[in-house]
Amino acid sequence: MRSDHEEADTRLVLHAKIASQHHENVIIWSPDTDVAVIGISHCSSIPAQVFFATGSGKNQRLVCLSEIADQLGDEKSRNLPALHAFSGCDTTSSFYGKGKKSIAITALSDQNHLKALSGFGQHFQLSVVPEGIENLVCKIYNSAVSSVNDARYELFRTGSATDRSLPPNYDALTLHCKRANYQTKVWRSALMPIMNCPSPDNQGWKIVDEQLEIAWLSEPHAPSDILKTRKCSCKKTNCKGGKCLCVQDKLRCTALCSCLNCENKMVENLSSDEDLDDDDNPDECFSA
């Protein structure tokens, strides 16, 4: 049999499909979770009971993938590769501090999230974030908003989240989705001997010096004004003196600041005939 599969993960499932033409039970042996996920997603197309042997010694196990696929149902089984790639695998990054189990519970318990996952792997190229994925990410971070940029801002202004624990911005999420989509398409094509996979360049990766690297961002990680912004926590000075970090940088205090009785707040709702003095130059005022 001729195939152009680059990874053994998909080739094993393809061989299982061919073996099912002559055997009622097929066993796939692998220590790799990816193989189990791919196998479950294709069980409905393999006319045999598919088993997954993994582990070694006393920890060796034999799992019936066909039974798992039946329990999950066709829709969840088919979208398992998308969930696995999206939540983090060998070729895609994960969401910091968010385990696969919690993401799976969130994604598989909502029909809209399942529909969103079905947008992955339809083609090798992806141009925009599949509809509903942004909302899923917000749910993963326990945010009630539907925009990852808004969720990121909400968590940031609480002051309790580190940069690593924030959700990705929309630009980073788009590139992550491109990588997850490409990997999902490869897995969805496991039963095709010839995949004809195009280069992953520009699909969340980039080629630098003939090496494939992850493209984390395609835009600056924040607007230039935000990069210059500081936040203060003045409690007694009303942000009037030189001790205020915002005043030091000639910036207005924003919603990110935790100051009290601030007299350095931004000027809001100016009517068209009101003039700004030098201290209220729009270029120096920052609106989060």
Secondary structure by P-SEA (a helix, b strand, c coil): cccccccaaaaaaaaaaaaaacccbbbbbcccaaaaaaaaaaccccccbbbbbbbccccbbbbcaaaaaaaacaaaaaaaaaaaaaaccccccccccccaaaaaaaaaacaaaaaaaacccccccccccccaaaaaaaaaaccccccaaaaaaaaaaacccccccccccaaaaaaaaaaaaaaaaaaaacccccccccccccccccccccbbbbbcccccccccccccbbbbbccccccccccccccccccccccccccccccccccccccccccccccccccccccc
